[in-house]
Structure formats: structure tokens, C-alpha cells
Amino acid sequence: MRQLMHMIYAAFLMLLATRAGISIDPDMTTPDFRDFHQRLIAGEIDTLKPEEQVQYAKVHLNKALKNMWTGRFAESVAQVADVHVKS
């Protein structure tokens, strides 16, 4: 569910930004998820700006991808697959 939430946030924020005419650079560098949120809490980031929305989308996308490479994610997928195979 966490990875799904990250993907939904990324898609929504990218949609908002592209509707404002912002292009999305797939190679753009972004801060770490935790660092971005610390800056967000500190009021250093305005998520109403399309440029910030793209960056936030990319932060969520990178977090989802990072999490999907973990052993925990692989185990979770295996458990779900195992339940569906037994049904």
C-alpha cells in the first residue's frame, strides 16, 4: 500500500504540473524523501508551485522505486502471490 500511495502522489503531482505547462525531466535530481519533507515542514517549499510539484512527484517516485528493490517488498509480493495461488 505504501508503494501504491507513492505512485498515486507522483501521478497526481505530475498531472498538476503538466497542466500548468511544466515539462518533466526524467533525469532531474531530487533530494532524499526525508530531506524534502524536512524542508517542506520548515516552510522552505511551496507545493502550490508547479516546479515544486514536479520535484515532489519525483521524490515520491524515487521513494517507491527504492522501496520496491528491498527484500521486504519481495517477501510481501511473494506472500500475496502465494495466497492467490492457493485460492
PyMOL Python script that loads the backbone (N, CA, C, O; Angstrom):
from pymol import cmd

cmd.read_pdbstr("""\
ATOM      1  N   MET A   1       0.820  -1.200   0.000  1.00  0.00           N
ATOM      2  CA  MET A   1       0.000   0.000   0.000  1.00  0.00           C
ATOM      3  C   MET A   1       0.864   1.266   0.000  1.00  0.00           C
ATOM      4  O   MET A   1       0.491   2.274  -0.600  1.00  0.00           O
ATOM      5  N   ARG A   2       2.004   1.213   0.665  1.00  0.00           N
ATOM      6  CA  ARG A   2       2.866   2.403   0.686  1.00  0.00           C
ATOM      7  C   ARG A   2       3.363   2.746  -0.714  1.00  0.00           C
ATOM      8  O   ARG A   2       3.389   3.910  -1.114  1.00  0.00           O
ATOM      9  N   GLN A   3       3.750   1.722  -1.441  1.00  0.00           N
ATOM     10  CA  GLN A   3       4.263   1.966  -2.794  1.00  0.00           C
ATOM     11  C   GLN A   3       3.143   2.498  -3.690  1.00  0.00           C
ATOM     12  O   GLN A   3       3.377   3.358  -4.539  1.00  0.00           O
ATOM     13  N   LEU A   4       1.943   1.991  -3.500  1.00  0.00           N
ATOM     14  CA  LEU A   4       0.795   2.482  -4.260  1.00  0.00           C
ATOM     15  C   LEU A   4       0.538   3.957  -3.931  1.00  0.00           C
ATOM     16  O   LEU A   4       0.273   4.760  -4.826  1.00  0.00           O
ATOM     17  N   MET A   5       0.619   4.304  -2.652  1.00  0.00           N
ATOM     18  CA  MET A   5       0.430   5.696  -2.241  1.00  0.00           C
ATOM     19  C   MET A   5       1.483   6.604  -2.883  1.00  0.00           C
ATOM     20  O   MET A   5       1.163   7.689  -3.367  1.00  0.00           O
ATOM     21  N   HIS A   6       2.735   6.153  -2.883  1.00  0.00           N
ATOM     22  CA  HIS A   6       3.796   6.946  -3.518  1.00  0.00           C
ATOM     23  C   HIS A   6       3.510   7.138  -5.011  1.00  0.00           C
ATOM     24  O   HIS A   6       3.693   8.232  -5.544  1.00  0.00           O
ATOM     25  N   MET A   7       3.070   6.091  -5.671  1.00  0.00           N
ATOM     26  CA  MET A   7       2.793   6.176  -7.105  1.00  0.00           C
ATOM     27  C   MET A   7       1.602   7.102  -7.389  1.00  0.00           C
ATOM     28  O   MET A   7       1.622   7.862  -8.357  1.00  0.00           O
ATOM     29  N   ILE A   8       0.574   7.035  -6.548  1.00  0.00           N
ATOM     30  CA  ILE A   8      -0.589   7.916  -6.733  1.00  0.00           C
ATOM     31  C   ILE A   8      -0.186   9.376  -6.549  1.00  0.00           C
ATOM     32  O   ILE A   8      -0.559  10.233  -7.349  1.00  0.00           O
ATOM     33  N   TYR A   9       0.579   9.657  -5.488  1.00  0.00           N
ATOM     34  CA  TYR A   9       1.058  11.026  -5.279  1.00  0.00           C
ATOM     35  C   TYR A   9       1.888  11.491  -6.470  1.00  0.00           C
ATOM     36  O   TYR A   9       1.711  12.611  -6.950  1.00  0.00           O
ATOM     37  N   ALA A  10       2.781  10.651  -6.944  1.00  0.00           N
ATOM     38  CA  ALA A  10       3.634  11.030  -8.072  1.00  0.00           C
ATOM     39  C   ALA A  10       2.792  11.344  -9.307  1.00  0.00           C
ATOM     40  O   ALA A  10       3.012  12.359  -9.968  1.00  0.00           O
ATOM     41  N   ALA A  11       1.837  10.483  -9.616  1.00  0.00           N
ATOM     42  CA  ALA A  11       0.994  10.696 -10.797  1.00  0.00           C
ATOM     43  C   ALA A  11       0.159  11.967 -10.657  1.00  0.00           C
ATOM     44  O   ALA A  11       0.062  12.752 -11.600  1.00  0.00           O
ATOM     45  N   PHE A  12      -0.436  12.171  -9.497  1.00  0.00           N
ATOM     46  CA  PHE A  12      -1.267  13.346  -9.273  1.00  0.00           C
ATOM     47  C   PHE A  12      -0.460  14.637  -9.383  1.00  0.00           C
ATOM     48  O   PHE A  12      -0.880  15.589 -10.041  1.00  0.00           O
ATOM     49  N   LEU A  13       0.689  14.661  -8.739  1.00  0.00           N
ATOM     50  CA  LEU A  13       1.523  15.864  -8.769  1.00  0.00           C
ATOM     51  C   LEU A  13       2.074  16.142 -10.164  1.00  0.00           C
ATOM     52  O   LEU A  13       2.185  17.300 -10.566  1.00  0.00           O
ATOM     53  N   MET A  14       2.417  15.096 -10.903  1.00  0.00           N
ATOM     54  CA  MET A  14       2.886  15.293 -12.278  1.00  0.00           C
ATOM     55  C   MET A  14       1.765  15.818 -13.161  1.00  0.00           C
ATOM     56  O   MET A  14       1.988  16.665 -14.026  1.00  0.00           O
ATOM     57  N   LEU A  15       0.557  15.310 -12.937  1.00  0.00           N
ATOM     58  CA  LEU A  15      -0.590  15.793 -13.700  1.00  0.00           C
ATOM     59  C   LEU A  15      -0.820  17.280 -13.439  1.00  0.00           C
ATOM     60  O   LEU A  15      -1.022  18.053 -14.376  1.00  0.00           O
ATOM     61  N   LEU A  16      -0.788  17.677 -12.168  1.00  0.00           N
ATOM     62  CA  LEU A  16      -0.958  19.096 -11.833  1.00  0.00           C
ATOM     63  C   LEU A  16       0.102  19.955 -12.514  1.00  0.00           C
ATOM     64  O   LEU A  16      -0.208  20.996 -13.093  1.00  0.00           O
ATOM     65  N   ALA A  17       1.333  19.518 -12.442  1.00  0.00           N
ATOM     66  CA  ALA A  17       2.433  20.299 -13.010  1.00  0.00           C
ATOM     67  C   ALA A  17       2.331  20.394 -14.532  1.00  0.00           C
ATOM     68  O   ALA A  17       2.546  21.465 -15.100  1.00  0.00           O
ATOM     69  N   THR A  18       2.008  19.296 -15.188  1.00  0.00           N
ATOM     70  CA  THR A  18       1.922  19.340 -16.650  1.00  0.00           C
ATOM     71  C   THR A  18       0.746  20.184 -17.113  1.00  0.00           C
ATOM     72  O   THR A  18       0.810  20.807 -18.173  1.00  0.00           O
ATOM     73  N   ARG A  19      -0.317  20.212 -16.339  1.00  0.00           N
ATOM     74  CA  ARG A  19      -1.447  21.088 -16.694  1.00  0.00           C
ATOM     75  C   ARG A  19      -1.069  22.557 -16.588  1.00  0.00           C
ATOM     76  O   ARG A  19      -1.673  23.414 -17.232  1.00  0.00           O
ATOM     77  N   ALA A  20      -0.061  22.837 -15.766  1.00  0.00           N
ATOM     78  CA  ALA A  20       0.436  24.208 -15.639  1.00  0.00           C
ATOM     79  C   ALA A  20       1.505  24.516 -16.679  1.00  0.00           C
ATOM     80  O   ALA A  20       2.063  25.614 -16.693  1.00  0.00           O
ATOM     81  N   GLY A  21       1.794  23.542 -17.560  1.00  0.00           N
ATOM     82  CA  GLY A  21       2.748  23.769 -18.643  1.00  0.00           C
ATOM     83  C   GLY A  21       4.189  23.421 -18.308  1.00  0.00           C
ATOM     84  O   GLY A  21       5.092  23.764 -19.071  1.00  0.00           O
ATOM     85  N   ILE A  22       4.424  22.760 -17.206  1.00  0.00           N
ATOM     86  CA  ILE A  22       5.773  22.382 -16.798  1.00  0.00           C
ATOM     87  C   ILE A  22       6.133  21.049 -17.446  1.00  0.00           C
ATOM     88  O   ILE A  22       5.348  20.102 -17.398  1.00  0.00           O
ATOM     89  N   SER A  23       7.305  20.973 -18.046  1.00  0.00           N
ATOM     90  CA  SER A  23       7.769  19.694 -18.597  1.00  0.00           C
ATOM     91  C   SER A  23       8.502  18.923 -17.507  1.00  0.00           C
ATOM     92  O   SER A  23       9.081  19.509 -16.592  1.00  0.00           O
ATOM     93  N   ILE A  24       8.466  17.615 -17.621  1.00  0.00           N
ATOM     94  CA  ILE A  24       9.064  16.753 -16.604  1.00  0.00           C
ATOM     95  C   ILE A  24      10.348  16.158 -17.157  1.00  0.00           C
ATOM     96  O   ILE A  24      10.341  15.453 -18.166  1.00  0.00           O
ATOM     97  N   ASP A  25      11.439  16.450 -16.485  1.00  0.00           N
ATOM     98  CA  ASP A  25      12.748  15.923 -16.862  1.00  0.00           C
ATOM     99  C   ASP A  25      12.963  14.615 -16.108  1.00  0.00           C
ATOM    100  O   ASP A  25      13.117  14.636 -14.887  1.00  0.00           O
ATOM    101  N   PRO A  26      12.977  13.483 -16.799  1.00  0.00           N
ATOM    102  CA  PRO A  26      13.143  12.200 -16.099  1.00  0.00           C
ATOM    103  C   PRO A  26      14.500  12.065 -15.412  1.00  0.00           C
ATOM    104  O   PRO A  26      14.660  11.228 -14.525  1.00  0.00           O
ATOM    105  N   ASP A  27      15.469  12.873 -15.808  1.00  0.00           N
ATOM    106  CA  ASP A  27      16.809  12.788 -15.215  1.00  0.00           C
ATOM    107  C   ASP A  27      17.053  13.827 -14.120  1.00  0.00           C
ATOM    108  O   ASP A  27      18.172  13.952 -13.622  1.00  0.00           O
ATOM    109  N   MET A  28      16.020  14.564 -13.748  1.00  0.00           N
ATOM    110  CA  MET A  28      16.221  15.592 -12.727  1.00  0.00           C
ATOM    111  C   MET A  28      16.624  14.955 -11.399  1.00  0.00           C
ATOM    112  O   MET A  28      16.135  13.889 -11.026  1.00  0.00           O
ATOM    113  N   THR A  29      17.507  15.621 -10.714  1.00  0.00           N
ATOM    114  CA  THR A  29      17.923  15.131  -9.410  1.00  0.00           C
ATOM    115  C   THR A  29      17.013  15.732  -8.351  1.00  0.00           C
ATOM    116  O   THR A  29      16.570  16.875  -8.461  1.00  0.00           O
ATOM    117  N   THR A  30      16.747  14.941  -7.330  1.00  0.00           N
ATOM    118  CA  THR A  30      15.871  15.386  -6.249  1.00  0.00           C
ATOM    119  C   THR A  30      16.499  15.029  -4.914  1.00  0.00           C
ATOM    120  O   THR A  30      17.333  14.128  -4.826  1.00  0.00           O
ATOM    121  N   PRO A  31      16.090  15.740  -3.884  1.00  0.00           N
ATOM    122  CA  PRO A  31      16.608  15.402  -2.563  1.00  0.00           C
ATOM    123  C   PRO A  31      16.005  14.086  -2.070  1.00  0.00           C
ATOM    124  O   PRO A  31      15.059  13.556  -2.653  1.00  0.00           O
ATOM    125  N   ASP A  32      16.565  13.593  -1.010  1.00  0.00           N
ATOM    126  CA  ASP A  32      16.059  12.409  -0.349  1.00  0.00           C
ATOM    127  C   ASP A  32      14.635  12.687   0.173  1.00  0.00           C
ATOM    128  O   ASP A  32      14.288  13.834   0.453  1.00  0.00           O
ATOM    129  N   PHE A  33      13.831  11.645   0.297  1.00  0.00           N
ATOM    130  CA  PHE A  33      12.452  11.752   0.771  1.00  0.00           C
ATOM    131  C   PHE A  33      12.382  12.480   2.115  1.00  0.00           C
ATOM    132  O   PHE A  33      11.585  13.403   2.287  1.00  0.00           O
ATOM    133  N   ARG A  34      13.216  12.062   3.058  1.00  0.00           N
ATOM    134  CA  ARG A  34      13.216  12.662   4.397  1.00  0.00           C
ATOM    135  C   ARG A  34      13.673  14.126   4.337  1.00  0.00           C
ATOM    136  O   ARG A  34      13.078  14.991   4.980  1.00  0.00           O
ATOM    137  N   ASP A  35      14.715  14.395   3.575  1.00  0.00           N
ATOM    138  CA  ASP A  35      15.212  15.764   3.443  1.00  0.00           C
ATOM    139  C   ASP A  35      14.159  16.691   2.852  1.00  0.00           C
ATOM    140  O   ASP A  35      13.975  17.818   3.312  1.00  0.00           O
ATOM    141  N   PHE A  36      13.471  16.199   1.827  1.00  0.00           N
ATOM    142  CA  PHE A  36      12.435  17.010   1.195  1.00  0.00           C
ATOM    143  C   PHE A  36      11.344  17.347   2.198  1.00  0.00           C
ATOM    144  O   PHE A  36      10.894  18.490   2.270  1.00  0.00           O
ATOM    145  N   HIS A  37      10.918  16.349   2.975  1.00  0.00           N
ATOM    146  CA  HIS A  37       9.851  16.594   3.950  1.00  0.00           C
ATOM    147  C   HIS A  37      10.294  17.521   5.078  1.00  0.00           C
ATOM    148  O   HIS A  37       9.491  18.301   5.589  1.00  0.00           O
ATOM    149  N   GLN A  38      11.541  17.443   5.464  1.00  0.00           N
ATOM    150  CA  GLN A  38      12.040  18.378   6.476  1.00  0.00           C
ATOM    151  C   GLN A  38      11.984  19.813   5.953  1.00  0.00           C
ATOM    152  O   GLN A  38      11.611  20.733   6.681  1.00  0.00           O
ATOM    153  N   ARG A  39      12.357  19.995   4.688  1.00  0.00           N
ATOM    154  CA  ARG A  39      12.275  21.320   4.071  1.00  0.00           C
ATOM    155  C   ARG A  39      10.818  21.762   3.912  1.00  0.00           C
ATOM    156  O   ARG A  39      10.508  22.944   4.061  1.00  0.00           O
ATOM    157  N   LEU A  40       9.937  20.829   3.616  1.00  0.00           N
ATOM    158  CA  LEU A  40       8.510  21.113   3.478  1.00  0.00           C
ATOM    159  C   LEU A  40       7.934  21.576   4.818  1.00  0.00           C
ATOM    160  O   LEU A  40       7.201  22.564   4.876  1.00  0.00           O
ATOM    161  N   ILE A  41       8.264  20.868   5.877  1.00  0.00           N
ATOM    162  CA  ILE A  41       7.796  21.222   7.221  1.00  0.00           C
ATOM    163  C   ILE A  41       8.350  22.576   7.650  1.00  0.00           C
ATOM    164  O   ILE A  41       7.660  23.349   8.315  1.00  0.00           O
ATOM    165  N   ALA A  42       9.580  22.862   7.275  1.00  0.00           N
ATOM    166  CA  ALA A  42      10.218  24.136   7.626  1.00  0.00           C
ATOM    167  C   ALA A  42       9.658  25.312   6.828  1.00  0.00           C
ATOM    168  O   ALA A  42      10.004  26.463   7.094  1.00  0.00           O
ATOM    169  N   GLY A  43       8.800  25.030   5.854  1.00  0.00           N
ATOM    170  CA  GLY A  43       8.201  26.091   5.053  1.00  0.00           C
ATOM    171  C   GLY A  43       9.086  26.579   3.924  1.00  0.00           C
ATOM    172  O   GLY A  43       8.840  27.644   3.357  1.00  0.00           O
ATOM    173  N   GLU A  44      10.113  25.813   3.592  1.00  0.00           N
ATOM    174  CA  GLU A  44      11.029  26.206   2.530  1.00  0.00           C
ATOM    175  C   GLU A  44      10.513  25.829   1.142  1.00  0.00           C
ATOM    176  O   GLU A  44      11.062  26.272   0.134  1.00  0.00           O
ATOM    177  N   ILE A  45       9.475  25.026   1.089  1.00  0.00           N
ATOM    178  CA  ILE A  45       8.939  24.541  -0.184  1.00  0.00           C
ATOM    179  C   ILE A  45       7.469  24.927  -0.286  1.00  0.00           C
ATOM    180  O   ILE A  45       6.698  24.739   0.655  1.00  0.00           O
ATOM    181  N   ASP A  46       7.097  25.465  -1.430  1.00  0.00           N
ATOM    182  CA  ASP A  46       5.711  25.839  -1.709  1.00  0.00           C
ATOM    183  C   ASP A  46       5.148  24.845  -2.714  1.00  0.00           C
ATOM    184  O   ASP A  46       5.446  24.928  -3.906  1.00  0.00           O
ATOM    185  N   THR A  47       4.342  23.912  -2.245  1.00  0.00           N
ATOM    186  CA  THR A  47       3.824  22.857  -3.125  1.00  0.00           C
ATOM    187  C   THR A  47       2.725  23.358  -4.072  1.00  0.00           C
ATOM    188  O   THR A  47       2.175  22.581  -4.852  1.00  0.00           O
ATOM    189  N   LEU A  48       2.413  24.632  -4.003  1.00  0.00           N
ATOM    190  CA  LEU A  48       1.476  25.189  -4.974  1.00  0.00           C
ATOM    191  C   LEU A  48       2.185  25.597  -6.260  1.00  0.00           C
ATOM    192  O   LEU A  48       1.536  25.846  -7.275  1.00  0.00           O
ATOM    193  N   LYS A  49       3.508  25.666  -6.221  1.00  0.00           N
ATOM    194  CA  LYS A  49       4.289  25.994  -7.419  1.00  0.00           C
ATOM    195  C   LYS A  49       4.489  24.729  -8.250  1.00  0.00           C
ATOM    196  O   LYS A  49       4.911  23.700  -7.723  1.00  0.00           O
ATOM    197  N   PRO A  50       4.188  24.801  -9.545  1.00  0.00           N
ATOM    198  CA  PRO A  50       4.321  23.614 -10.393  1.00  0.00           C
ATOM    199  C   PRO A  50       5.729  22.999 -10.390  1.00  0.00           C
ATOM    200  O   PRO A  50       5.872  21.779 -10.464  1.00  0.00           O
ATOM    201  N   GLU A  51       6.755  23.835 -10.307  1.00  0.00           N
ATOM    202  CA  GLU A  51       8.126  23.304 -10.282  1.00  0.00           C
ATOM    203  C   GLU A  51       8.352  22.448  -9.036  1.00  0.00           C
ATOM    204  O   GLU A  51       9.027  21.420  -9.095  1.00  0.00           O
ATOM    205  N   GLU A  52       7.785  22.877  -7.915  1.00  0.00           N
ATOM    206  CA  GLU A  52       7.905  22.128  -6.670  1.00  0.00           C
ATOM    207  C   GLU A  52       7.062  20.857  -6.730  1.00  0.00           C
ATOM    208  O   GLU A  52       7.431  19.837  -6.147  1.00  0.00           O
ATOM    209  N   GLN A  53       5.942  20.915  -7.427  1.00  0.00           N
ATOM    210  CA  GLN A  53       5.093  19.734  -7.585  1.00  0.00           C
ATOM    211  C   GLN A  53       5.823  18.648  -8.360  1.00  0.00           C
ATOM    212  O   GLN A  53       5.739  17.466  -8.026  1.00  0.00           O
ATOM    213  N   VAL A  54       6.543  19.063  -9.400  1.00  0.00           N
ATOM    214  CA  VAL A  54       7.323  18.084 -10.169  1.00  0.00           C
ATOM    215  C   VAL A  54       8.392  17.464  -9.286  1.00  0.00           C
ATOM    216  O   VAL A  54       8.605  16.252  -9.310  1.00  0.00           O
ATOM    217  N   GLN A  55       9.054  18.292  -8.518  1.00  0.00           N
ATOM    218  CA  GLN A  55      10.102  17.764  -7.642  1.00  0.00           C
ATOM    219  C   GLN A  55       9.508  16.818  -6.604  1.00  0.00           C
ATOM    220  O   GLN A  55      10.076  15.760  -6.332  1.00  0.00           O
ATOM    221  N   TYR A  56       8.375  17.188  -6.025  1.00  0.00           N
ATOM    222  CA  TYR A  56       7.724  16.334  -5.030  1.00  0.00           C
ATOM    223  C   TYR A  56       7.269  15.026  -5.671  1.00  0.00           C
ATOM    224  O   TYR A  56       7.379  13.962  -5.062  1.00  0.00           O
ATOM    225  N   ALA A  57       6.764  15.105  -6.889  1.00  0.00           N
ATOM    226  CA  ALA A  57       6.365  13.890  -7.607  1.00  0.00           C
ATOM    227  C   ALA A  57       7.563  12.963  -7.781  1.00  0.00           C
ATOM    228  O   ALA A  57       7.471  11.756  -7.559  1.00  0.00           O
ATOM    229  N   LYS A  58       8.668  13.540  -8.174  1.00  0.00           N
ATOM    230  CA  LYS A  58       9.888  12.758  -8.383  1.00  0.00           C
ATOM    231  C   LYS A  58      10.410  12.173  -7.073  1.00  0.00           C
ATOM    232  O   LYS A  58      10.925  11.054  -7.056  1.00  0.00           O
ATOM    233  N   VAL A  59      10.282  12.919  -5.977  1.00  0.00           N
ATOM    234  CA  VAL A  59      10.677  12.412  -4.655  1.00  0.00           C
ATOM    235  C   VAL A  59       9.850  11.172  -4.310  1.00  0.00           C
ATOM    236  O   VAL A  59      10.393  10.168  -3.849  1.00  0.00           O
ATOM    237  N   HIS A  60       8.533  11.246  -4.534  1.00  0.00           N
ATOM    238  CA  HIS A  60       7.663  10.092  -4.258  1.00  0.00           C
ATOM    239  C   HIS A  60       7.983   8.922  -5.188  1.00  0.00           C
ATOM    240  O   HIS A  60       8.022   7.771  -4.752  1.00  0.00           O
ATOM    241  N   LEU A  61       8.207   9.214  -6.453  1.00  0.00           N
ATOM    242  CA  LEU A  61       8.531   8.149  -7.407  1.00  0.00           C
ATOM    243  C   LEU A  61       9.832   7.452  -7.025  1.00  0.00           C
ATOM    244  O   LEU A  61       9.912   6.224  -7.048  1.00  0.00           O
ATOM    245  N   ASN A  62      10.843   8.227  -6.677  1.00  0.00           N
ATOM    246  CA  ASN A  62      12.119   7.639  -6.275  1.00  0.00           C
ATOM    247  C   ASN A  62      11.985   6.800  -5.006  1.00  0.00           C
ATOM    248  O   ASN A  62      12.618   5.752  -4.881  1.00  0.00           O
ATOM    249  N   LYS A  63      11.162   7.263  -4.067  1.00  0.00           N
ATOM    250  CA  LYS A  63      10.953   6.506  -2.823  1.00  0.00           C
ATOM    251  C   LYS A  63      10.271   5.175  -3.124  1.00  0.00           C
ATOM    252  O   LYS A  63      10.654   4.141  -2.576  1.00  0.00           O
ATOM    253  N   ALA A  64       9.271   5.199  -3.986  1.00  0.00           N
ATOM    254  CA  ALA A  64       8.581   3.956  -4.352  1.00  0.00           C
ATOM    255  C   ALA A  64       9.548   2.980  -5.012  1.00  0.00           C
ATOM    256  O   ALA A  64       9.580   1.800  -4.662  1.00  0.00           O
ATOM    257  N   LEU A  65      10.331   3.468  -5.958  1.00  0.00           N
ATOM    258  CA  LEU A  65      11.284   2.598  -6.655  1.00  0.00           C
ATOM    259  C   LEU A  65      12.335   2.037  -5.701  1.00  0.00           C
ATOM    260  O   LEU A  65      12.695   0.862  -5.783  1.00  0.00           O
ATOM    261  N   LYS A  66      12.819   2.880  -4.802  1.00  0.00           N
ATOM    262  CA  LYS A  66      13.798   2.426  -3.812  1.00  0.00           C
ATOM    263  C   LYS A  66      13.199   1.324  -2.933  1.00  0.00           C
ATOM    264  O   LYS A  66      13.845   0.310  -2.670  1.00  0.00           O
ATOM    265  N   ASN A  67      11.963   1.534  -2.485  1.00  0.00           N
ATOM    266  CA  ASN A  67      11.304   0.546  -1.633  1.00  0.00           C
ATOM    267  C   ASN A  67      11.031  -0.765  -2.368  1.00  0.00           C
ATOM    268  O   ASN A  67      11.070  -1.839  -1.768  1.00  0.00           O
ATOM    269  N   MET A  68      10.755  -0.671  -3.666  1.00  0.00           N
ATOM    270  CA  MET A  68      10.444  -1.879  -4.437  1.00  0.00           C
ATOM    271  C   MET A  68      11.665  -2.766  -4.654  1.00  0.00           C
ATOM    272  O   MET A  68      11.524  -3.919  -5.061  1.00  0.00           O
ATOM    273  N   TRP A  69      12.845  -2.250  -4.390  1.00  0.00           N
ATOM    274  CA  TRP A  69      14.063  -3.057  -4.520  1.00  0.00           C
ATOM    275  C   TRP A  69      14.475  -3.725  -3.209  1.00  0.00           C
ATOM    276  O   TRP A  69      15.516  -4.379  -3.152  1.00  0.00           O
ATOM    277  N   THR A  70      13.673  -3.567  -2.159  1.00  0.00           N
ATOM    278  CA  THR A  70      14.034  -4.142  -0.860  1.00  0.00           C
ATOM    279  C   THR A  70      13.582  -5.592  -0.760  1.00  0.00           C
ATOM    280  O   THR A  70      12.674  -6.029  -1.467  1.00  0.00           O
ATOM    281  N   GLY A  71      14.229  -6.319   0.124  1.00  0.00           N
ATOM    282  CA  GLY A  71      13.829  -7.698   0.393  1.00  0.00           C
ATOM    283  C   GLY A  71      12.436  -7.769   0.984  1.00  0.00           C
ATOM    284  O   GLY A  71      11.690  -8.711   0.718  1.00  0.00           O
ATOM    285  N   ARG A  72      12.082  -6.773   1.789  1.00  0.00           N
ATOM    286  CA  ARG A  72      10.746  -6.747   2.407  1.00  0.00           C
ATOM    287  C   ARG A  72       9.657  -6.692   1.339  1.00  0.00           C
ATOM    288  O   ARG A  72       8.641  -7.378   1.446  1.00  0.00           O
ATOM    289  N   PHE A  73       9.872  -5.876   0.312  1.00  0.00           N
ATOM    290  CA  PHE A  73       8.885  -5.777  -0.765  1.00  0.00           C
ATOM    291  C   PHE A  73       8.772  -7.110  -1.504  1.00  0.00           C
ATOM    292  O   PHE A  73       7.666  -7.562  -1.804  1.00  0.00           O
ATOM    293  N   ALA A  74       9.900  -7.735  -1.795  1.00  0.00           N
ATOM    294  CA  ALA A  74       9.888  -9.027  -2.487  1.00  0.00           C
ATOM    295  C   ALA A  74       9.141 -10.077  -1.657  1.00  0.00           C
ATOM    296  O   ALA A  74       8.376 -10.875  -2.198  1.00  0.00           O
ATOM    297  N   GLU A  75       9.367 -10.069  -0.353  1.00  0.00           N
ATOM    298  CA  GLU A  75       8.666 -11.011   0.524  1.00  0.00           C
ATOM    299  C   GLU A  75       7.158 -10.750   0.522  1.00  0.00           C
ATOM    300  O   GLU A  75       6.361 -11.688   0.507  1.00  0.00           O
ATOM    301  N   SER A  76       6.780  -9.492   0.536  1.00  0.00           N
ATOM    302  CA  SER A  76       5.356  -9.141   0.525  1.00  0.00           C
ATOM    303  C   SER A  76       4.687  -9.593  -0.767  1.00  0.00           C
ATOM    304  O   SER A  76       3.585 -10.142  -0.744  1.00  0.00           O
ATOM    305  N   VAL A  77       5.349  -9.364  -1.878  1.00  0.00           N
ATOM    306  CA  VAL A  77       4.797  -9.794  -3.163  1.00  0.00           C
ATOM    307  C   VAL A  77       4.673 -11.320  -3.199  1.00  0.00           C
ATOM    308  O   VAL A  77       3.685 -11.853  -3.703  1.00  0.00           O
ATOM    309  N   ALA A  78       5.667 -12.013  -2.668  1.00  0.00           N
ATOM    310  CA  ALA A  78       5.629 -13.477  -2.634  1.00  0.00           C
ATOM    311  C   ALA A  78       4.472 -13.975  -1.771  1.00  0.00           C
ATOM    312  O   ALA A  78       3.817 -14.955  -2.126  1.00  0.00           O
ATOM    313  N   GLN A  79       4.215 -13.318  -0.650  1.00  0.00           N
ATOM    314  CA  GLN A  79       3.109 -13.723   0.219  1.00  0.00           C
ATOM    315  C   GLN A  79       1.772 -13.532  -0.473  1.00  0.00           C
ATOM    316  O   GLN A  79       0.901 -14.398  -0.397  1.00  0.00           O
ATOM    317  N   VAL A  80       1.607 -12.413  -1.141  1.00  0.00           N
ATOM    318  CA  VAL A  80       0.357 -12.153  -1.853  1.00  0.00           C
ATOM    319  C   VAL A  80       0.189 -13.158  -2.990  1.00  0.00           C
ATOM    320  O   VAL A  80      -0.903 -13.688  -3.195  1.00  0.00           O
ATOM    321  N   ALA A  81       1.247 -13.417  -3.715  1.00  0.00           N
ATOM    322  CA  ALA A  81       1.182 -14.387  -4.820  1.00  0.00           C
ATOM    323  C   ALA A  81       0.851 -15.760  -4.292  1.00  0.00           C
ATOM    324  O   ALA A  81       0.071 -16.484  -4.911  1.00  0.00           O
ATOM    325  N   ASP A  82       1.424 -16.140  -3.160  1.00  0.00           N
ATOM    326  CA  ASP A  82       1.188 -17.458  -2.569  1.00  0.00           C
ATOM    327  C   ASP A  82      -0.288 -17.605  -2.158  1.00  0.00           C
ATOM    328  O   ASP A  82      -0.877 -18.668  -2.354  1.00  0.00           O
ATOM    329  N   VAL A  83      -0.870 -16.579  -1.606  1.00  0.00           N
ATOM    330  CA  VAL A  83      -2.283 -16.614  -1.192  1.00  0.00           C
ATOM    331  C   VAL A  83      -3.172 -16.800  -2.410  1.00  0.00           C
ATOM    332  O   VAL A  83      -4.126 -17.577  -2.366  1.00  0.00           O
ATOM    333  N   HIS A  84      -2.877 -16.108  -3.486  1.00  0.00           N
ATOM    334  CA  HIS A  84      -3.709 -16.212  -4.676  1.00  0.00           C
ATOM    335  C   HIS A  84      -3.537 -17.552  -5.384  1.00  0.00           C
ATOM    336  O   HIS A  84      -4.478 -18.035  -6.014  1.00  0.00           O
ATOM    337  N   VAL A  85      -2.382 -18.149  -5.297  1.00  0.00           N
ATOM    338  CA  VAL A  85      -2.166 -19.441  -5.917  1.00  0.00           C
ATOM    339  C   VAL A  85      -2.936 -20.540  -5.163  1.00  0.00           C
ATOM    340  O   VAL A  85      -3.458 -21.468  -5.781  1.00  0.00           O
ATOM    341  N   LYS A  86      -3.004 -20.433  -3.841  1.00  0.00           N
ATOM    342  CA  LYS A  86      -3.696 -21.429  -3.019  1.00  0.00           C
ATOM    343  C   LYS A  86      -5.199 -21.308  -3.133  1.00  0.00           C
ATOM    344  O   LYS A  86      -5.906 -22.278  -2.864  1.00  0.00           O
ATOM    345  N   SER A  87      -5.713 -20.153  -3.521  1.00  0.00           N
ATOM    346  CA  SER A  87      -7.167 -19.948  -3.581  1.00  0.00           C
ATOM    347  C   SER A  87      -7.811 -20.695  -4.710  1.00  0.00           C
ATOM    348  O   SER A  87      -9.027 -20.619  -4.886  1.00  0.00           O
TER     349      SER A  87
END
""", "prot")
cmd.dss("prot")
cmd.show_as("cartoon", "prot")
cmd.util.cbc("prot")
cmd.orient("prot")
